[in-house]
Structure formats: C-alpha cells, structure tokens
Amino acid sequence: MNRLSAWLFTPVPLARVALFRRFVYAFVIVDVLLLHTSGFRHGWADPVWYQPLIMGEWLNIPAADVAQVMILKWGTVAAAALALTGRFPRLTGLLVAVGWIWYQYVAFAYGKVDHDRGDFVVALAVLPLIGLAAATDHRRSESAGFAFRAMQLAAIATYFLSAWAKVRFGGWDWVNSATITRAVIRRGTFLGDWLLHIPWSLHAFQWVLFSAEMLSPVIFFVGEKWRRRMVAAWFVFHAATYSVITIAFWPHLIMMLAFLPLEEYRDQVMSRWARRRGRARLRATP
C-alpha cells in the first residue's frame, strides 16, 4: 500500500500544472467555438429527439433551449479565458468543468457519444483541486502528482477500454474484417484511397491499432525515456489516422501531454531564446 500510495502521489512540479492548464483551457475555447459545436445547434432542436443520458436521468436535466445553450457556450468560453490567466484557479476551473461537461451533455443527448472526451472530463475535474501554480514554479506538489496520475490513468484507460469494446461488441471480426476499409470508403483521404489498392495494409493497421491499445498500460512500467517515446509514437499514430480517415481525438491528445515534463521543454525553449537574444545583442553592439 505504501508503494501504491507513493506511485499515486508522486510529486509533480507546479510549473507543469500551470503549463498543462494552458493547453487544457485553450483547447476548451477552440473546442466550443470551432470543433464540437453540435451542442449549440441542439438548442434549436425539437425536444422530441432528446434522450437523457445517465447523468441527465440522475439530475433530471431537461432538454436544452436556446437560452441555455447560449449561456453554456459563452459562459464556458469566458470562464476558460479567465482560467488561462491563472488567477482564481479553483473557481474558474470549476466553472469551466461544469460548463464544458454540461455543453457536451447537450450534444450527446441527441446522438452518438464520443469516447475520446471521457478522459478530458477527468482533467477538468481534478485540475481545480491543485490551486495556484506558476509556469516558473518548480516546487513539487503531491496533490498535483495525484491529479496528473488520475489523468494519465484516464488517458490510458481510453485506449485499453477502446480495444476491449472492439472485441466485446464487434467480436474478432473487428480486426479480421474490412473495418478500416469501410471507414476509408466513407471518409477517406487521397492517402486512404491509395491504400485501398493495398488491402493487406489496412488489415494490418487494424491489428497494429488493436495491439497498441491493448498494450497501452505498459507505459506505466517503462522508464522516462521510453515513456516519452511511447507518447511520441501515439501522436504519430493519431497523425497517421487523421491522414487516412480524417478522424482526430483532439481532447485525448491534450490528455497525453500529462505524461510529458512540460516544464523541461519550456525551460529549454526559454534558454535557447535567451542565448539567441544574447548573440543578437552582441552582433548589434558596435
């Protein structure tokens, strides 16, 4: 139990919290305004099509109207903009979490529920628990460590449970049939259309995808160097998926940043920038 507790509460620099929050809350603004807008349109939908999800049944949430979606949309954007300042992180984080999750609920209560947003809910829920954090603060926090571990577990669960769902509902035909081929025919790109002439490649891709998702928990048992490589490999995989069938799991990609030492990358960038400015001043000195 002591080892498990130490693993769950491994201290994380507060600088990492501040930088990760920026990615999260900036994405919320982009998502609400540009990426996932069906929740706003459902304010004008006929309530006859409204089908409460489990959360709606528990909380007795009625069908959204125009006024509600307007408040949710612009209220969430305003709260996220305030959260980006780093001030009042608990309050602004809570407002973003409530607004964004409710906004997603409105979207999903009329149709398909996107599984790539489940882990992002965890991020919005745990980030307000940490409190103040600055991008230059390298003090370590156990509460921040627990929040990041929770986000990491949620991100990897998205992969693993996705693989489990494939064989649970689709059976082994998911990996042995023409699943990706059908997706390419429906929404493929020029690269996907080209791969249709090499059918074994798409079949192999199904097995690579399934195997990678099933083995995703391995990331918790490797060293830091291999952990970074695995995250990079997942980003390459998602880029390849988008290039073939134009499907991108945007909020999930943000979640994968929870595995990376963002503060180290920031310090490296700032150090290089300072050296360049120093050299520029020397060249400008008569």
N, C-alpha and C positions, 0 to 999 in steps of 0.2 A: 504493500500500500504506500510506503514511503517513496519507493521508486516511481510508482504511478503518479503520486502527487507531485513529485519533483518534475516529472515529464510534463504534466498538465500545466504546471505553473512556472515553467522555465522563463526566467525574466527576459524581457524584450526592451530594447531602448525606446524611450518615449519619442525620440525622433522618428522612429519607424511608424509609430502610431500617427503622428502628425502628417507624414507623407502619404501614408495609406488612406487616411481620411480624405485627403485632397482628391485622390483618384476616385474614391467612392462617391463623394458628394458632387464632384464634377460630372461623373457618369450619370448620376440621378437627373441632373439638369438636362443633359443630352438625351437621355432615355425618354423623359417625359415629353420633351419638346419635339424630338425627331425620330426616335427609334420605335417606341412602343406606344402608339397613340390611340389604339382602339378603345381604351378606357374612356377617353374624352368623347369619342363618337357615340359610345353607348348611352350617353346622357340623353340622346335624342331617340334611342331605340324604343320600340314598343315593349312595355314591361311583360307582355305575354311570353317573350323569349327569355326572360330572366330565370335562371336556375340556380338557386342559392348553393354555394359550396358549404363544406362542413363549418367553416368559420362563420358564414352567414346564417346558418341554422342555429349555431350556438348563441350568436349575438343578436339574432333576429334582425338582420340587416335588410332593409327593403331595397327594391330596385332603385338605381340611381336616377336622378333627374338632372336637368341642365344646370341648375344652380349648384348642385352637389359636385358635379364633375368640374365645373369652373373653379370652385373653391379648392378642390383637391389638386387640380393641375397647377394653378398659380400659387397656391399656398405651399405646395411641396417644393416648387422651384424657388420661391422666396426663402423658405427655411434652409434649403440646400445652399443657397448663395450666402446666407448668414453663417452656416456651418463652415463654409470654406474659409471664413475669416479666422477660425479657431477660437472665437470668443463664445462663452456660454455653451461649451460642447455638449453638456448633458441635456440641456433644454432644447437646443437646436437639433441635436441628434435624435432626440425623442420625437420631435415634430416631423422630421424627415422620415423616420421609421413608420410612424402612424400614417402619414400622408401617402408615402410611396406604396406601402403594403395595401392600403385601402384602395388606392388607384389601380393597383394590379388586380385586386379582387373584382373591381367593376369590370375590368377587361375579361377576366377569366370566367365570370359568372354567366357569360353569354356564349362560351365556346371552349376551345382547347386550352388546357393549362400547360404552359411551357415549363418543363422541369429545370431549365437552366437558371431559373430565378429563385429556386428554393434556397440555395446556399447564400445568395445575396441578402435574403431576409435575415439570416443569422448575423451577417456583418452589420446590418443596420441596427440589430437588436443589441449587440454586445459593445459596439464602439462607444455609445454614450456612457457606458459604465466606467470608462477609464478616467475621464476628467481631462484637465488641461494637459496639453502636450505641445511642445515647440519643435520645429524641424532641426534645431541646433541643440536640443536637449538629449544628451547621451546617457542620462541616468536610466537605470533599468528598473522595470516595474513587473512584479509578479501578476498583478491584475491585468496588465497589458499582455503578459505572456499567456494567461488563460484565455483572453479574448482571441488572440491570434491562433492558439491551438484549437479553439472551437471553430474558427473559420476554416482552418486547414482541414479539420475532420469533416466539416460540411462539404468542402470542395471535393475531397476525395470520395466521400460517400456518393456524391452526384455521379461520379464516374462508375464506381463499383455497382451501385444500385441500378444504374442505367443498363449495365451488362446483364445483371440479374433479371431485370424486366424484359430484356430482349428474349431470353430463353424461357422465361416464365409465361409470357403472353404469346410470343411468336414461335416458341419452340426452336429446335436446332435448324429449322428451315430459315430462320433469320440470317444465319451465317452461311447456309448452304444453297440458298436460292438467289434470286436476282434482286435483292433488296436495294442495293446501291444503284443498280442499273435502272430500276424503276424511278428512283429519285433523280437520276441524271436525265431521264426522258422527260420528267415533269418540270424540272427547274435547272437543268444543266447549263454549263458554260461551254465555250469553244473547246476548252481543255477536256471537260467531261464528255462532250460529243466525240472528241478524238479517242478517248479511252473506250468508248462503246465498241470500237473496232478491235479492241484488245480485251475481250470479255473476262479472261482469266485474271487480269489486273484488278478489276472491280471486285471479283470474288475474293481475291487475296486480301484486298483492302478491308473487306468485311471481317476477315479473321484477324487481321492486324488490329483493327479497331476494337473488336471484342476482347482480344488477349490483353491489349494495353489497358482497357478499362478494368478487367478482372485483376490485373497485376498492379493497379494503381496504388494500393496500400503499401507497396514496397517502399514508397518514398519516405515513409516514417522509419525505415530501418537502414538507410544508407547514410553516408557521410555528407557533410555540407556541400562538397564539390559535386558529388553525384546528384544531390538534391537539386542544385541549380541546373544541372544538365537535363534532368528529367523535366523540370518546369519549361526549359527552353524547347525540349522535344515536344511537349504538349502544345506550346504555342505554334511550332512548325506544323504539327498535325492539324490544328484548327485553321491555320492559314491554307493548308492543302485542301481541307474540307470546303472552305469557302471558295477556293478557286475552282472546285469541281461542281459543287451543287449549291453555291451561294447561301449556305447556312452558317451563321456565326452565333456563338453563345457568348454574347458580349458581357453580361454581368458575371458570368462564370470566369471569363478571362481576367476580370478585375480581381476576383477572389483568389486566383492563382498567384497574384502578386504577394499574398500573405506569406508565401514560402521564401520570399527573397529579402535580403538585407538592404532595403531601400536606402537606409541612411548611409551605407557604404558607397553606394552608387552616387548619391548626392554629393558626398564629400569628395569623391574622385572627380566629378564634373566641376565642382567649385574650385578644386585645387588646380585643375588644368586651365580653367578660365582665369584664375588669378595669375598663373605663370604666363599665359598669353598676354594678359594686360600688362604684366611687368615687362615682358620683352618689347611690347609695343611702345611703352613709355621710354625704354632705353633707346630704341631706334629714333624716337621723336626728340630726344634730348640733343641739343646742338653740341 
